[in-house]
Amino acid sequence: MDIPRMGVPDELADRMSMAEQHEYLRSRLSRRRMLRSSAVTVGVLAVGGALGPGTAVAAAPATGTRTDAVDGSLVAPVGRHLAFGAEPDTQFRVSWQVPAAVKKPFLRFGRHPWDLGHKIEAEVRALHTPALTPTGTPVDQYYLHVELDRLQPDTTYYYGVGHQGFDPASQQAISTLQTFRTAPSRHGRHHRPFAPFTFTAFGDQGVSAHAAGNDHVILAQKPAFHLHAGDICYADPAGSGQDSDKSVYTATTWDSFLAQTETVAAKVPWMVSYGNHDMEAWYSHNGYGGENARFFLPDNGPDPRTAPGVYSFKYGNVGVISLDANDVSYEIPANLGITAGRQTAWLDRRLRELRGDDSIDFIVVFFHHCAFSTTHQHASEGGVREAWVPLFEKYRVDLVINGHNHVYERTDAILGNKVAKAVPSGGTVEPAKDGVVYVTAGAAGRSLYFFDAPDTYEGHENHQDSVNTYHFAKGGVKVPETVEWSRVRYTGYSFIKVDVTPAHRGRTTTMKVTALAEDGTQVDHYTVARRAGECREH
């Protein structure tokens, strides 16, 4: 039987929200086919165990593979990736993928590779993607997750994942074991500082040799965690939940991405926020049903169902907040207003709480769309400036990390859309008095963008006092502007590392922010400084 084209026509998608596109895609399948395929797929997935809450309802026939006949010893887990729970000193989440449904998936863990006595059953979150184009094929994907609580702080654990027929504790599979380390305890730190640590960040990775190269250099930094500021794998290359003349949604891109990222993410918590390419209309009304199946993120945001990529956690003396900028984007409005203001209200509360916590010195916020950028392609998002920048300035956020633009760019310290203090490479900023610095780190591996102004970075200084650019306003209108805050611009694959040096109360604590090219070359660095341990109520 010929399968009708399932994508949303561009002329319709331009007028449709993400929820409307989701309904359109679903309605394109007949009720008869939906009932038939649901029965087939549920029968297949039942082999793997109870379906988890992230499971997408099937709506097309599953592939002809008889997964109940698969020998578990022939199926190896792939794509391991870690995440923190809401309390990183005691909570971890372990996720992975299997290429076929398996029986009784589980995780083993312990403090030594020869002591993996703790065994926990895994949750199955399965996705079925029908053939969305005439030449496409249906895809079934199986994602597994384990929730680990009541762990010991500041402790290294060994873990292995498996299922019936594949035991990571066996001699044949013991080489698949990995490790993770919990965050330092948040108790009893009033008399001595946390130990120094490093974290890394970028956005817009995708699957490529450059993406893999960045991963290798990141792993060499030995980060405590990594932040991925949206546009994770580009299974949807269109970026707005609609069809593109150039490409179509390819679910199996996720298989390649998770295999690529496993080199780092199996050891380092990989904390993601969601970008415009992460809205996948088929799986749910908000476009995040697929992401919910693949990732297990903290659920302490305003509404995990509506905004699953919005959450926060504390590591040492740093508070981290992940936001969903699709909710406020004028440029790509498929999910504009999806939280009805709840995300922004939560952000205000969370920033106030963190700034009033005397164990937290620095606040880092990461999300996809840029508040301040001068690239030719996306430039700045006016919706972010209107909704969130006033809060960043009110609470003097110490570092804002964005993706979206596939370059590296850093601003001077900004207040009121103007330069409050120039911060050249090697400089120091004190946000409490100087303002907020914004970093675009979107050159993780996807094809690079360009600036209309010349690049300027360490060893290649070419500073311009002003740059002509634009920002997106309501209705997707481009508003030209001339700005003076663009301090560093680098057109090359790169990421940032942040070295945090805590200090005793009353002394100066620092975050050194460094931009590294994919070959490890330093292209920018500056230091954020604060006085440690001071409660700053707002």
C-alpha positions in Angstrom: 0.0 0.0 0.0 1.3 3.4 -0.9 1.8 5.6 2.2 0.5 9.2 1.8 2.9 12.1 2.5 2.7 12.7 6.3 4.5 16.0 6.7 2.8 19.3 7.3 2.8 21.4 4.1 5.0 24.5 4.6 2.1 26.9 3.8 0.0 25.4 6.6 2.9 24.9 9.1 3.7 28.6 8.9 0.2 29.3 10.4 0.1 26.4 12.8 1.3 26.0 16.4 3.3 22.9 17.4 0.2 21.4 18.9 -1.8 22.1 15.7 0.9 20.5 13.6 0.9 17.4 15.9 -2.9 17.0 15.4 -2.5 17.4 11.6 0.1 14.7 11.4 -2.0 12.3 13.5 -5.2 13.0 11.5 -3.5 12.0 8.3 -3.6 8.3 9.3 -7.0 6.5 9.0 -8.6 5.3 12.2 -8.5 1.7 10.8 -4.7 1.9 10.4 -4.2 3.5 13.8 -6.1 0.7 15.6 -4.3 -2.1 13.6 -0.9 -0.6 14.3 -1.5 0.1 17.9 -2.4 -3.5 18.5 0.8 -4.7 16.8 3.1 -2.3 18.5 1.8 -2.8 22.0 2.2 -6.5 21.5 5.8 -6.0 20.5 6.7 -3.6 23.3 5.1 -5.8 26.0 8.1 -8.1 25.5 10.3 -5.4 27.0 8.2 -4.8 30.1 5.6 -2.2 31.2 5.5 0.8 29.0 6.8 3.9 30.8 5.1 7.3 30.9 7.3 8.6 28.1 5.9 6.1 25.6 4.4 7.5 22.4 1.2 5.9 21.2 1.8 4.1 18.0 -0.1 5.1 14.9 1.3 3.0 12.0 2.3 -0.6 11.6 5.4 -1.7 13.3 8.2 -3.2 11.3 8.0 -6.9 10.5 10.7 -7.9 12.9 9.6 -10.5 15.5 11.3 -9.0 18.5 10.0 -11.7 20.8 12.3 -14.1 19.0 15.4 -11.9 19.5 18.1 -13.6 21.6 19.1 -11.1 24.3 22.7 -12.2 24.2 22.9 -10.8 20.6 21.6 -7.3 21.7 24.1 -4.9 23.1 23.1 -1.7 24.9 24.3 1.5 23.2 24.0 5.3 23.7 24.5 5.4 27.4 24.0 8.9 28.8 23.9 10.3 32.3 22.0 13.1 34.0 21.7 14.5 37.4 18.5 14.4 39.4 17.3 17.5 41.1 19.9 16.8 43.9 23.2 15.9 42.1 24.9 14.9 45.4 22.5 12.0 45.9 20.5 11.6 42.6 21.6 10.3 39.2 19.7 9.2 36.2 21.1 6.5 33.8 19.7 6.2 30.3 20.6 4.0 27.3 19.1 2.5 24.1 18.7 -1.0 22.7 18.2 -1.7 19.0 15.3 -4.2 19.7 12.9 -4.9 22.5 14.5 -6.9 25.2 13.3 -8.8 28.3 13.9 -7.6 31.8 16.3 -4.6 31.2 18.2 -3.6 34.3 21.2 -1.6 35.7 23.8 -2.9 38.1 25.9 -0.5 40.2 28.3 -0.4 43.1 31.5 1.2 44.4 33.8 -1.3 42.8 33.8 -3.1 39.5 33.8 -6.4 41.3 30.9 -5.4 43.5 27.8 -4.7 41.5 25.3 -6.2 43.8 22.7 -3.4 43.5 20.4 -4.3 40.6 17.5 -2.1 39.5 14.8 -2.8 36.9 14.8 -0.3 34.1 11.9 1.8 32.8 11.1 1.3 29.1 10.2 4.3 27.0 9.5 3.3 23.5 8.9 5.4 20.4 7.3 4.4 17.1 7.7 6.7 14.2 5.7 5.9 11.1 6.8 6.4 7.5 6.4 10.2 7.3 7.3 10.4 3.6 6.5 8.1 0.6 10.1 6.8 0.5 10.5 6.5 4.3 10.2 3.5 6.6 8.7 3.0 10.1 11.2 3.1 13.0 10.9 1.6 16.4 13.3 2.9 19.1 13.6 1.6 22.7 15.0 3.9 25.4 15.7 2.6 28.9 16.0 4.6 32.1 17.0 4.0 35.8 16.4 6.5 38.6 19.1 6.3 41.3 18.4 8.1 44.6 20.0 8.1 48.1 23.5 7.8 46.7 26.5 8.9 48.8 27.8 12.4 47.9 31.3 12.9 46.4 31.5 9.2 45.5 32.5 7.3 42.4 30.2 4.5 41.4 30.7 1.8 38.7 27.6 0.8 36.7 26.6 -1.5 33.9 23.4 -1.9 31.9 21.9 -5.1 30.6 18.9 -7.3 30.1 18.0 -11.0 30.0 20.9 -12.6 28.1 23.3 -9.7 28.5 24.7 -9.2 32.0 27.3 -6.4 32.4 28.8 -8.3 35.4 29.7 -11.3 33.3 33.2 -11.8 32.1 32.1 -11.3 28.5 30.5 -7.9 29.1 32.5 -6.5 32.0 34.4 -4.2 29.6 31.2 -2.3 29.1 31.2 -0.9 32.7 31.3 2.8 33.2 31.6 5.2 36.1 30.0 8.3 37.4 30.7 10.6 40.4 28.1 12.3 42.6 28.4 16.0 43.4 30.0 17.1 46.7 27.7 17.2 49.7 25.7 20.4 50.2 25.8 19.9 54.0 28.4 21.2 56.3 30.0 23.6 53.8 29.7 26.7 55.8 33.1 26.3 57.4 35.2 25.2 54.4 34.8 25.8 50.6 33.8 23.3 48.0 36.7 21.8 46.0 37.5 23.4 42.6 35.7 21.8 39.6 35.2 22.3 35.9 32.1 22.1 33.6 31.7 22.5 29.9 29.0 23.7 27.5 28.0 24.2 23.9 24.9 24.1 21.7 23.9 22.8 18.2 25.9 19.6 18.0 24.4 17.2 15.6 26.3 14.3 14.1 29.6 15.0 12.4 33.4 14.6 12.6 33.6 18.1 14.1 31.0 17.1 16.8 32.9 14.0 17.7 36.1 16.1 17.8 34.6 18.5 20.2 33.5 15.6 22.4 37.0 14.2 22.6 38.5 17.6 23.7 35.7 18.0 26.2 36.4 14.6 27.8 40.1 15.7 28.2 38.9 18.6 30.4 37.5 16.1 32.9 34.3 18.1 33.5 31.9 17.4 36.4 29.0 17.9 34.0 28.2 19.2 30.5 25.5 21.7 29.4 24.0 21.3 25.9 22.1 24.5 25.0 19.6 23.0 22.6 19.5 21.7 19.0 20.8 18.4 20.1 20.9 16.0 17.2 19.0 17.6 14.2 16.8 14.6 13.5 14.4 17.4 12.4 16.7 19.6 10.2 13.8 22.0 9.4 13.8 23.4 12.9 10.2 24.5 13.2 8.2 21.3 13.3 7.3 21.4 9.6 8.5 19.9 6.4 11.5 21.4 4.6 12.3 21.5 1.0 15.7 20.3 1.8 15.2 17.5 4.2 12.7 15.5 6.3 12.6 14.2 9.8 14.9 11.2 10.3 14.3 9.4 13.6 17.4 7.2 13.2 19.6 10.3 13.5 19.1 9.9 17.2 20.7 6.5 17.1 23.8 8.0 15.5 23.9 10.9 17.9 23.6 8.9 21.1 26.3 6.5 19.9 28.6 9.4 19.1 27.9 11.2 22.4 28.3 8.1 24.5 32.1 8.6 24.6 31.5 11.5 27.0 27.9 11.2 28.2 28.4 7.7 29.6 30.8 9.2 32.2 29.7 12.9 32.4 26.2 14.1 33.2 24.9 15.5 29.9 22.3 18.2 30.9 20.2 19.4 27.9 17.9 22.2 27.2 15.6 22.2 24.1 16.0 24.2 21.0 13.9 24.8 17.9 15.3 21.6 16.2 14.2 19.6 19.2 10.5 20.2 18.6 9.3 17.1 16.9 5.7 17.4 16.0 4.8 13.7 15.6 5.3 12.6 19.2 3.3 15.1 21.3 1.4 18.4 21.3 4.4 20.4 22.6 6.9 18.6 20.3 8.8 17.2 23.3 7.4 13.7 23.4 10.5 12.3 21.7 12.8 14.1 24.0 10.9 12.8 27.0 11.5 9.3 25.8 15.3 9.8 25.3 16.3 11.9 28.3 15.6 11.8 32.0 15.9 15.3 33.3 15.1 16.8 36.7 11.4 17.5 37.2 11.6 20.5 39.5 10.6 23.2 36.9 7.3 24.9 36.6 5.5 22.1 34.8 7.4 19.0 33.6 4.6 18.1 31.2 4.4 21.4 29.4 8.1 22.4 29.8 10.2 19.3 30.4 13.4 21.0 29.6 13.0 23.6 32.3 14.7 22.7 35.6 17.6 23.7 37.9 20.3 22.0 40.0 23.1 23.0 42.3 26.7 21.8 42.0 29.2 23.1 44.6 28.8 26.9 44.8 27.1 27.1 41.4 23.3 27.1 40.7 22.3 26.1 37.1 19.0 26.9 35.4 17.9 25.4 32.1 15.1 27.2 30.2 13.0 26.6 27.1 13.4 29.6 24.8 10.8 28.2 22.3 8.3 29.5 24.8 9.3 33.1 24.2 10.6 33.1 20.7 9.4 35.6 18.1 11.6 34.2 15.4 10.2 30.6 15.5 6.8 30.8 17.2 5.6 27.2 17.0 5.6 27.0 20.9 5.4 30.7 21.6 3.5 31.2 24.9 3.2 27.4 25.6 3.6 27.9 29.4 1.3 31.0 29.5 4.0 32.9 31.5 4.5 30.2 34.1 8.1 29.6 33.0 9.0 33.3 33.4 7.3 33.4 36.8 9.2 30.3 37.9 12.5 31.8 36.7 11.9 34.9 38.8 11.3 32.7 41.9 14.2 30.4 41.2 16.7 33.3 40.7 15.5 34.9 43.9 16.0 31.6 45.8 19.4 31.0 44.4 20.6 34.5 45.0 19.4 34.3 48.6 21.2 31.0 49.2 24.6 31.8 50.9 26.0 28.5 49.7 25.5 29.6 46.0 27.9 32.2 44.7 27.4 31.9 40.9 24.2 31.5 38.8 24.5 30.0 35.3 21.6 30.0 33.0 21.6 28.1 29.7 19.0 28.0 26.9 18.9 28.0 23.1 17.9 31.2 21.4 20.5 34.1 21.8 19.7 37.1 23.9 22.6 39.0 22.3 24.4 37.9 19.0 25.4 39.6 15.8 25.4 36.7 13.3 24.0 37.0 9.9 21.6 34.0 10.4 19.7 34.4 13.6 21.2 37.4 15.5 19.3 38.2 18.7 15.9 37.0 20.0 13.7 39.9 21.1 11.4 37.6 23.0 14.2 36.5 25.3 15.2 40.2 25.8 11.7 41.2 26.8 10.9 38.2 29.0 14.1 37.2 30.7 16.9 39.8 30.3 15.3 42.1 32.9 15.4 39.2 35.4 19.0 38.3 34.5 19.9 41.9 35.3 17.8 42.1 38.4 19.5 39.1 40.0 22.9 39.8 38.2 23.2 36.3 36.7 26.9 35.5 36.4 26.9 33.6 33.0 24.3 33.2 30.3 25.0 30.4 27.7 23.2 30.2 24.4 23.4 28.2 21.2 21.3 28.7 18.0 24.0 30.7 16.2 26.7 28.3 15.0 29.6 30.4 16.1 31.4 31.5 19.2 30.5 35.1 20.4 30.9 36.8 23.7 29.6 40.2 24.9 30.9 42.8 27.2 29.0 43.2 30.5 25.6 44.4 29.5 22.9 46.4 31.4 19.9 47.9 29.7 21.0 46.7 26.2 24.2 48.7 26.5 27.8 48.1 27.5 28.2 48.6 31.3 31.8 47.5 31.3 34.2 46.4 28.5 35.5 42.9 29.1 38.4 42.1 26.7 40.0 38.7 26.6 41.8 38.1 29.9 39.6 40.6 31.7 37.6 40.2 34.9 33.9 41.0 35.4 32.1 41.4 38.7 28.4 41.0 37.8 27.2 42.5 41.1 28.4 45.9 39.9 29.3 45.4 36.2 26.4 43.6 34.6 25.8 40.4 32.7 28.0 38.7 30.1 26.3 36.5 27.4 28.1 33.7 25.6 27.0 32.1 22.3 28.6 28.7 22.1 26.7 27.2 19.2 29.6 25.8 17.2 29.5 22.3 18.6 29.5 20.4 15.3 26.7 21.6 12.9 27.6 23.6 9.8 29.0 27.0 10.8 27.4 30.4 10.3 29.1 33.7 9.7 29.3 37.3 11.0 28.9 40.4 8.8 31.7 42.0 11.0 35.2 40.5 11.1 36.2 37.8 13.5 38.1 39.0 16.6 39.6 36.6 19.2 42.8 35.9 21.1 45.7 36.1 18.8 43.6 37.7 16.1 42.3 40.9 17.6 40.2 43.1 15.3 37.8 44.9 17.6 35.2 47.2 16.1 33.5 49.9 18.3 30.1 49.2 16.7 28.5 46.4 14.7 25.4 46.6 12.5 23.0 43.7 13.3 19.3 43.1 14.1 17.0 41.4 16.6 13.7 39.6 16.1 10.5 41.4 17.3 6.9 40.3 17.5 5.7 38.7 14.3 9.1 37.6 13.3 10.1 41.1 12.2 13.8 41.9 11.9 14.6 45.1 13.7 18.0 46.6 12.6 20.2 47.9 15.4 23.8 49.1 15.9 25.5 47.6 18.9 28.7 48.0 20.8 28.6 44.9 23.0 30.1 42.3 20.6 33.5 41.8 22.1 34.7 38.4 20.8 33.7 36.7 17.5 35.1 33.3 16.3 33.9 31.4 13.3 35.1 27.9 14.1 34.0 24.8 15.9 34.4 25.3 19.6 33.0 25.0 23.1 33.5 26.6 26.5 34.9 25.2 29.7 34.4 26.9 33.0 36.9 26.4 35.9 35.2 27.2 39.2 37.4 28.0 42.2 35.4 28.3 45.4 36.7 30.3 48.4 36.2 30.8 52.1 33.4 33.1 53.1 34.3 36.7 52.5 37.1 36.0 50.1 37.0 36.2 46.3 35.6 33.1 44.4 36.0 32.9 40.6 34.8 31.3 37.5 37.3 31.3 34.6 35.4 31.0 31.3 37.5 29.7 28.4 36.6 29.2 24.8 38.5 26.3 23.1 38.5 25.4 19.5 38.0 21.8 18.5 41.8 21.3 18.4 42.1 22.6 22.0 43.4 26.1 21.0 42.3 28.8 23.3 40.4 31.6 21.5 39.0 33.6 24.5 39.0 33.7 28.3 37.8 35.9 31.0 37.1 35.7 34.7 33.9 36.2 36.7 34.5 37.2 40.4 32.3 37.4 43.5 32.7 37.6 47.2 32.0 34.1 48.6 29.2 33.2 51.0 27.3 36.5 51.0 23.5 36.2 51.2 22.1 38.5 48.5 18.4 38.8 49.1 16.3 40.6 46.4 
